[in-house]
């Protein structure tokens, strides 16, 4: 009878470890699987323009998966856009121009992508990768760190000449909404070591506790 108590205690501790492992592994997998199932129904990622520009100027993939990088491309006729903004500013009264623009806008523009839970290869305002005949092109490489609904914001950094002053203006260009699918296998690769370490620490605590009260 004396040997049965330590043996039953060992069995209980083993069951607790197995249950803990199941919780640590099954719960995150279930959440990721649910997000994957929900986002799979919304594969198209819409682009909402905040300027009168065709949304085809921004190229994004129709499907995006967690931890898998993708390319975003912005093609913009900067000379045509500058001319349009200048025409609007010249005919608008104070406070009624597009996003408060005043002065003469230069066709030399920089672009920026902003988004939380994304790794973006080029941070901050960027010069075009190429610019031929007023058609500027920007490229970014994006890595989503989490699944679910996320937003990337596109901004333009403009130079506007107003009297003797040159001002920098940040213009909201567009928003791209993504439904990012979960990536179970990559999640295990990135976070599995922490699950193992937690189990090891738990086992060490239980072992030390049993030796102390044996």
C-alpha positions as CSV (number, residue, x, y, z in Angstrom):
1,X,0.0,0.0,0.0
2,X,2.9,2.4,0.7
3,X,4.1,2.1,-2.9
4,X,0.7,2.7,-4.4
5,X,0.6,6.3,-3.1
6,X,3.8,7.5,-4.9
7,X,2.7,5.6,-8.0
8,X,-0.7,7.2,-8.0
9,X,0.9,10.6,-7.5
10,X,3.2,9.9,-10.4
11,X,0.3,8.9,-12.6
12,X,-1.6,12.1,-11.6
13,X,1.4,14.3,-12.5
14,X,1.8,12.5,-15.8
15,X,-1.8,13.1,-16.6
16,X,-1.4,16.8,-15.7
17,X,1.6,17.1,-18.0
18,X,-0.3,15.5,-20.9
19,X,-3.3,17.8,-20.2
20,X,-1.1,20.8,-20.1
21,X,0.5,19.8,-23.4
22,X,-2.9,19.3,-25.0
23,X,-4.0,22.8,-23.8
24,X,-0.9,24.5,-25.0
25,X,-1.0,22.9,-28.4
26,X,-4.6,22.4,-29.2
27,X,-5.9,25.9,-28.2
28,X,-3.6,27.9,-30.4
29,X,-4.1,25.5,-33.3
30,X,-7.9,25.8,-32.8
31,X,-7.7,29.6,-32.9
32,X,-5.5,29.6,-36.0
33,X,-7.7,27.0,-37.7
34,X,-10.8,29.1,-36.9
35,X,-9.2,32.2,-38.3
36,X,-8.1,30.3,-41.4
37,X,-11.7,29.0,-41.9
38,X,-13.2,32.5,-41.6
39,X,-10.6,34.3,-43.7
40,X,-10.9,31.6,-46.4
41,X,-14.4,32.9,-47.1
42,X,-13.0,36.4,-47.9
43,X,-10.1,35.8,-50.2
44,X,-10.3,39.1,-52.0
45,X,-8.4,41.9,-50.4
46,X,-10.1,45.3,-51.3
47,X,-8.2,48.5,-51.8
48,X,-10.0,51.7,-50.9
49,X,-8.6,54.9,-52.6
50,X,-8.7,58.2,-50.7
51,X,-7.8,60.1,-53.9
52,X,-9.6,60.0,-57.3
53,X,-7.1,57.4,-58.6
54,X,-7.9,54.0,-60.0
55,X,-7.3,51.3,-57.4
56,X,-5.4,49.3,-60.0
57,X,-2.5,51.6,-59.2
58,X,-1.9,49.3,-56.2
59,X,-1.1,45.6,-56.7
60,X,-1.6,43.2,-53.8
61,X,-2.2,39.5,-53.8
62,X,-5.7,38.1,-53.5
63,X,-4.6,35.6,-50.8
64,X,-2.3,36.3,-47.9
65,X,-1.0,33.8,-45.3
66,X,0.6,34.4,-41.9
67,X,4.4,34.4,-41.9
68,X,4.5,34.2,-45.7
69,X,5.9,37.4,-47.4
70,X,4.4,39.0,-50.4
71,X,5.1,42.0,-52.7
72,X,3.1,45.2,-52.8
73,X,3.5,47.5,-55.9
74,X,2.4,51.1,-56.3
75,X,2.3,52.6,-59.8
76,X,1.6,56.3,-59.9
77,X,1.6,59.0,-62.6
78,X,3.1,61.6,-60.3
79,X,3.1,64.4,-62.9
80,X,-0.6,63.9,-63.7
81,X,-1.4,63.7,-60.0
82,X,0.6,66.9,-59.2
83,X,-1.2,68.7,-62.0
84,X,-4.6,67.6,-60.7
85,X,-3.9,68.6,-57.1
86,X,-2.6,72.0,-58.3
87,X,-5.8,72.6,-60.3
88,X,-7.9,71.7,-57.3
89,X,-5.9,73.9,-55.0
90,X,-6.0,76.8,-57.4
91,X,-9.8,76.8,-57.7
92,X,-10.7,75.9,-54.1
93,X,-11.3,78.3,-51.3
94,X,-9.3,78.1,-48.0
95,X,-10.0,74.8,-46.2
96,X,-11.9,73.1,-49.1
97,X,-9.0,71.7,-51.1
98,X,-8.1,67.9,-51.0
99,X,-6.9,67.1,-47.5
100,X,-6.0,70.7,-47.0
101,X,-3.4,71.0,-49.7
102,X,-2.3,74.6,-50.6
103,X,0.5,75.9,-52.8
104,X,2.1,74.3,-55.9
105,X,2.7,70.6,-55.5
106,X,5.9,69.1,-57.0
107,X,5.7,65.9,-59.0
108,X,8.7,64.6,-57.0
109,X,6.9,62.4,-54.4
110,X,7.8,59.8,-51.8
111,X,5.5,57.0,-50.8
112,X,5.2,55.1,-47.5
113,X,3.4,52.0,-46.2
114,X,2.2,51.9,-42.6
115,X,0.7,48.8,-40.9
116,X,0.8,47.2,-37.5
117,X,1.6,43.4,-37.2
118,X,3.4,43.7,-40.6
119,X,7.1,43.5,-41.2
120,X,7.9,46.0,-43.9
121,X,11.3,45.8,-45.6
122,X,11.5,49.6,-46.3
123,X,10.3,51.8,-43.5
124,X,9.4,55.5,-43.8
125,X,9.0,57.7,-46.9
126,X,10.7,56.1,-49.9
127,X,11.8,57.4,-53.3
128,X,10.5,55.5,-56.3
129,X,12.3,52.3,-57.3
130,X,11.9,53.6,-60.9
131,X,10.5,56.8,-62.5
132,X,10.2,57.1,-66.3
133,X,8.2,59.8,-68.0
134,X,6.2,60.7,-64.9
135,X,5.3,57.1,-64.1
136,X,6.8,56.2,-60.7
137,X,6.9,52.7,-59.3
138,X,7.4,51.6,-55.7
139,X,7.9,48.1,-54.4
140,X,7.8,46.7,-50.8
141,X,8.1,43.3,-49.4
142,X,5.6,42.6,-46.6
143,X,5.5,39.9,-44.0
144,X,2.3,39.5,-41.9
145,X,3.0,38.4,-38.3
146,X,-0.5,37.5,-37.3
147,X,-3.7,36.2,-38.8
148,X,-7.1,37.9,-39.1
149,X,-8.3,41.2,-40.6
150,X,-5.5,43.7,-41.0
151,X,-5.0,47.1,-42.8
152,X,-2.1,48.6,-44.7
153,X,-2.1,52.3,-45.2
154,X,-0.5,54.1,-48.2
155,X,0.7,57.6,-47.8
156,X,2.3,60.1,-50.1
157,X,4.9,62.7,-49.0
158,X,4.6,65.8,-51.1
159,X,6.6,69.1,-51.4
160,X,4.3,72.1,-51.9
161,X,5.7,75.6,-52.7
162,X,3.6,78.3,-50.9
163,X,4.9,81.8,-51.5
164,X,8.6,81.6,-50.4
165,X,8.1,78.5,-48.2
166,X,8.4,74.8,-49.1
167,X,6.2,72.6,-47.0
168,X,6.1,68.8,-46.7
169,X,2.6,67.4,-46.9
170,X,1.5,63.9,-45.9
171,X,-1.4,62.8,-48.1
172,X,-3.5,59.7,-47.4
173,X,-3.6,57.7,-50.6
174,X,-5.3,54.4,-49.9
175,X,-6.1,51.6,-47.5
176,X,-5.7,47.9,-48.3
177,X,-7.7,45.5,-46.2
178,X,-6.4,41.9,-45.8
179,X,-7.9,38.8,-44.4
180,X,-4.8,36.9,-43.4
181,X,-5.0,33.1,-43.2
182,X,-3.4,31.4,-40.2
183,X,-0.3,29.3,-40.8
184,X,-0.3,26.4,-38.3
185,X,3.0,24.7,-39.4
186,X,5.0,27.9,-39.3
187,X,3.5,28.8,-35.9
188,X,4.8,25.5,-34.5
189,X,8.2,26.2,-35.9
190,X,8.4,29.7,-34.3
191,X,6.7,29.0,-31.0
192,X,7.1,25.2,-30.4
193,X,10.4,25.8,-28.4
194,X,8.5,27.9,-25.9
195,X,5.9,25.2,-25.4
196,X,8.7,22.6,-24.8
197,X,10.5,24.9,-22.3
198,X,7.3,25.6,-20.4
199,X,6.7,21.8,-20.1
200,X,10.2,21.3,-19.0
201,X,9.9,23.9,-16.3
202,X,6.6,22.5,-15.2
203,X,8.0,19.0,-15.0
204,X,11.0,20.3,-13.0
205,X,8.7,22.1,-10.5
206,X,6.5,19.0,-10.0
207,X,9.6,16.7,-9.6
208,X,11.1,19.1,-7.0
209,X,7.8,19.3,-5.2
210,X,7.4,15.5,-5.0
211,X,11.0,15.1,-3.7
212,X,10.4,17.7,-1.0
213,X,7.2,16.2,0.3
214,X,8.1,12.5,-0.2
